[in-house]
């Protein structure tokens, strides 16, 4: 779910993540129009819609009730079988 910007409130599936840049690509969000030149002689150029990446800080996960939630971490297990699990901050529910 997008929390800020021109697409605020829109929801979509994360198509790709760019962790080094701190961006994600979400389908149907931040769509730009690209003017594409004709590739072959005699063919026509066209305008193509392409989704562009959006910063991770402007996106959040939907929790129960459809509201955006922050993500925290919890360690479960004992000894050698410890596992780091993502949880919703307000409720502590596993994601």
C-alpha positions in Angstrom: 0.0 0.0 0.0 1.4 3.4 -1.0 1.4 5.9 1.9 2.5 9.2 0.3 2.7 10.9 -3.1 0.4 11.1 -6.1 -0.6 7.4 -5.8 -1.4 7.6 -2.1 -3.9 4.8 -1.1 -3.3 2.6 -4.1 -2.5 -1.0 -3.6 -0.6 -3.5 -5.7 1.7 -6.5 -5.8 5.4 -6.0 -5.5 6.9 -7.1 -8.8 10.6 -6.4 -8.1 12.7 -5.0 -5.3 15.9 -3.0 -5.6 17.5 -3.3 -2.1 20.7 -1.4 -3.0 18.7 1.6 -4.2 16.0 1.2 -1.5 13.2 1.1 -4.1 10.4 -1.3 -5.1 8.4 -1.8 -8.3 4.7 -2.1 -7.7 2.3 -3.0 -10.5 -0.2 -0.2 -11.4 1.6 2.4 -9.2 3.8 5.3 -10.4 3.1 4.6 -14.1 4.9 6.8 -16.6 4.3 7.3 -20.3 7.3 6.6 -22.5 7.4 7.8 -26.1 8.9 4.9 -28.1 10.5 5.5 -31.5 9.6 3.2 -34.4 12.0 0.3 -34.7 11.4 -0.7 -38.3 11.2 1.4 -41.4 7.6 2.2 -42.1 6.2 1.3 -38.7 4.8 3.8 -36.3 6.1 4.9 -33.0 3.9 4.6 -29.9 3.4 5.7 -26.3 4.0 2.9 -23.8 3.0 3.0 -20.1 5.8 1.7 -17.8 5.7 1.3 -14.0 8.6 3.1 -12.3 10.2 2.2 -9.0 9.0 4.0 -5.8 11.0 4.5 -2.6 10.5 1.9 0.1 9.8 4.6 2.7 6.6 5.5 0.8 5.2 2.0 0.9 3.9 -0.2 3.8 2.4 -3.6 4.3 -1.4 -4.0 4.8 -2.3 -5.6 8.1 -5.6 -6.9 9.4 -8.5 -4.5 8.6 -6.7 -3.2 5.5 -4.7 -0.6 7.4 -1.0 0.0 6.8 1.3 -1.4 9.6 5.0 -1.0 10.4 7.1 -4.1 10.4 9.2 -5.3 13.4 11.3 -8.4 14.1 11.0 -11.1 16.7 13.3 -14.0 17.5 11.7 -17.4 18.0 13.1 -20.7 19.0 15.8 -21.8 21.4 19.5 -22.7 21.1 20.6 -23.4 17.5 17.0 -23.3 16.2 16.6 -19.5 16.6 14.7 -17.9 13.8 14.1 -14.2 13.0 10.4 -13.5 12.1 8.8 -10.4 10.8 5.8 -9.2 12.9 3.3 -6.3 12.7 4.3 -3.6 15.2 1.0 -2.8 16.9 -0.4 -6.3 17.2 2.7 -8.5 17.2 1.1 -10.8 14.7 3.4 -12.7 12.3 3.5 -11.6 8.7 
